[in-house]
Amino acid sequence: MCLFRKDGSSELEACKPESCKRYPFTDNLERIISLINIIESTNVCPAVLEILKY
């Protein structure tokens, strides 16, 4: 949504590359599993937790 257009539409959305439209790729089961594994790793590895803080 564009705040500068009266109808609220945005021409930028149509121009985005497919990978940008799909980010953070949570429509992909493998990506979801990967993200869950990263989160679970924070229980074992303090370095992973520190990286996720940023």
MARBA-3410 file (N, C-alpha, C, O; in Angstrom, 1 decimal):
54
0.8,-1.2,0.0,0.0,0.0,0.0,0.9,1.2,0.0,1.8,1.3,0.8 ~ 0.6,2.1,-0.8,1.4,3.4,-1.0,0.6,4.5,-0.3,-0.5,4.8,-0.6 ~ 1.3,5.2,0.6,0.6,6.3,1.4,0.4,7.5,0.5,-0.3,8.4,0.8 ~ 1.2,7.6,-0.6,1.1,8.7,-1.5,0.1,8.7,-2.6,-0.2,9.7,-3.3 ~ -0.5,7.5,-2.8,-1.5,7.3,-3.8,-2.9,7.4,-3.2,-3.1,6.7,-2.1
-3.8,8.1,-3.8,-5.2,8.2,-3.2,-5.9,6.9,-3.0,-6.7,6.8,-2.1 ~ -5.7,6.0,-4.0,-6.4,4.7,-3.9,-5.7,3.7,-3.0,-6.2,2.6,-2.8 ~ -4.5,4.0,-2.5,-3.8,3.1,-1.6,-3.0,2.0,-2.3,-2.4,1.2,-1.6 ~ -3.1,2.0,-3.6,-2.4,0.9,-4.3,-0.9,1.3,-4.4,-0.5,2.4,-4.1 ~ -0.1,0.3,-4.9,1.3,0.5,-5.0,1.7,-0.2,-6.3,1.5,-1.4,-6.5
2.4,0.5,-7.1,3.0,0.0,-8.4,4.2,-0.8,-8.1,4.7,-1.7,-8.9 ~ 4.9,-0.6,-6.9,6.1,-1.3,-6.6,5.9,-2.8,-6.3,6.7,-3.6,-6.7 ~ 4.7,-3.1,-5.8,4.4,-4.5,-5.5,4.5,-5.4,-6.8,5.0,-6.5,-6.7 ~ 4.0,-4.9,-7.9,4.0,-5.6,-9.1,5.4,-5.8,-9.7,5.7,-6.7,-10.4 ~ 6.3,-4.9,-9.3,7.7,-4.9,-9.8,8.7,-5.8,-9.0,9.8,-6.0,-9.4
8.2,-6.2,-7.8,9.1,-6.9,-6.9,9.5,-8.3,-7.6,8.7,-8.9,-8.2 ~ 10.8,-8.7,-7.4,11.2,-10.0,-7.8,10.4,-11.1,-7.0,10.0,-10.8,-5.9 ~ 10.2,-12.2,-7.6,9.4,-13.3,-6.9,10.0,-13.6,-5.5,9.2,-13.8,-4.6 ~ 11.3,-13.7,-5.4,11.9,-14.0,-4.1,11.5,-12.9,-3.0,11.4,-13.3,-1.9 ~ 11.4,-11.7,-3.4,11.1,-10.7,-2.5,9.6,-10.8,-2.1,9.2,-10.5,-0.9
8.7,-11.1,-3.0,7.3,-11.3,-2.7,7.1,-12.5,-1.7,6.2,-12.4,-0.9 ~ 7.9,-13.5,-1.8,7.7,-14.7,-1.0,8.4,-14.6,0.3,8.1,-15.4,1.2 ~ 9.3,-13.7,0.5,10.1,-13.6,1.8,9.1,-13.5,3.0,8.2,-12.7,2.9 ~ 9.3,-14.2,4.0,10.4,-15.0,4.5,10.3,-16.5,4.1,10.8,-17.3,4.9 ~ 9.6,-16.8,3.1,9.5,-18.1,2.5,8.8,-19.1,3.4,9.1,-20.3,3.4
7.9,-18.6,4.2,7.2,-19.5,5.2,6.1,-20.3,4.5,5.4,-21.1,5.1 ~ 5.9,-20.1,3.2,5.0,-21.0,2.4,5.7,-22.3,2.0,5.1,-23.2,1.4 ~ 7.0,-22.4,2.4,7.8,-23.6,2.0,8.1,-24.4,3.3,8.7,-23.9,4.2 ~ 7.6,-25.6,3.3,7.7,-26.5,4.5,9.2,-26.7,5.0,9.5,-26.7,6.1 ~ 10.1,-26.9,4.0,11.5,-27.0,4.3,12.0,-25.8,5.0,12.8,-25.9,6.0
11.6,-24.6,4.6,12.1,-23.4,5.2,11.5,-23.3,6.7,12.3,-22.9,7.6 ~ 10.3,-23.7,6.9,9.7,-23.6,8.2,10.5,-24.6,9.2,10.8,-24.2,10.3 ~ 10.8,-25.8,8.7,11.5,-26.8,9.5,12.9,-26.2,9.8,13.4,-26.4,10.9 ~ 13.5,-25.6,8.8,14.9,-25.0,9.0,14.8,-23.9,10.1,15.7,-23.9,11.0 ~ 13.8,-23.1,10.0,13.7,-22.0,11.0,13.4,-22.6,12.4,14.0,-22.1,13.4
12.6,-23.6,12.5,12.4,-24.2,13.8,13.6,-24.8,14.4,13.9,-24.7,15.6 ~ 14.4,-25.5,13.5,15.7,-26.1,13.9,16.7,-25.0,14.5,17.4,-25.2,15.4 ~ 16.7,-23.9,13.8,17.5,-22.8,14.3,17.1,-22.3,15.6,17.9,-22.1,16.5 ~ 15.8,-22.1,15.8,15.3,-21.7,17.1,15.6,-22.7,18.2,16.0,-22.3,19.3 ~ 15.4,-24.0,17.9,15.7,-25.0,18.9,17.2,-25.1,19.2,17.6,-25.5,20.3
18.0,-24.7,18.3,19.5,-24.7,18.5,19.9,-23.7,19.6,21.0,-23.8,20.2 ~ 19.1,-22.7,19.8,19.4,-21.7,20.8,19.4,-22.3,22.2,20.1,-21.7,23.1 ~ 18.8,-23.4,22.4,18.8,-24.1,23.7,20.1,-24.7,24.0,20.5,-25.0,25.1 ~ 20.9,-25.0,22.9,22.1,-25.8,23.1,23.3,-24.9,22.8,24.4,-25.1,23.5 ~ 23.2,-23.9,22.0,24.4,-23.1,21.6,24.1,-21.6,21.8,23.3,-21.0,21.1
24.8,-21.0,22.8,24.6,-19.6,23.1,25.0,-18.7,21.9,24.5,-17.6,21.8 ~ 25.9,-19.2,21.0,26.3,-18.4,19.9,25.1,-18.2,18.9,24.9,-17.1,18.4 ~ 24.3,-19.2,18.7,23.1,-19.1,17.9,22.2,-18.1,18.5,21.6,-17.2,17.7 ~ 22.0,-18.1,19.7,21.1,-17.1,20.4,21.6,-15.7,20.2,20.8,-14.8,19.9 ~ 22.9,-15.5,20.3,23.5,-14.2,20.1,23.3,-13.7,18.7,23.0,-12.5,18.5
23.5,-14.6,17.8,23.3,-14.2,16.3,21.8,-13.8,16.1,21.6,-12.8,15.4 ~ 20.9,-14.5,16.6,19.5,-14.2,16.4,19.1,-12.9,17.1,18.1,-12.3,16.7 ~ 19.8,-12.5,18.1,19.4,-11.2,18.7,19.6,-10.0,17.8,19.0,-9.0,17.9 ~ 20.5,-10.2,16.8,20.8,-9.1,15.9,20.0,-9.3,14.6,20.1,-8.5,13.7
END
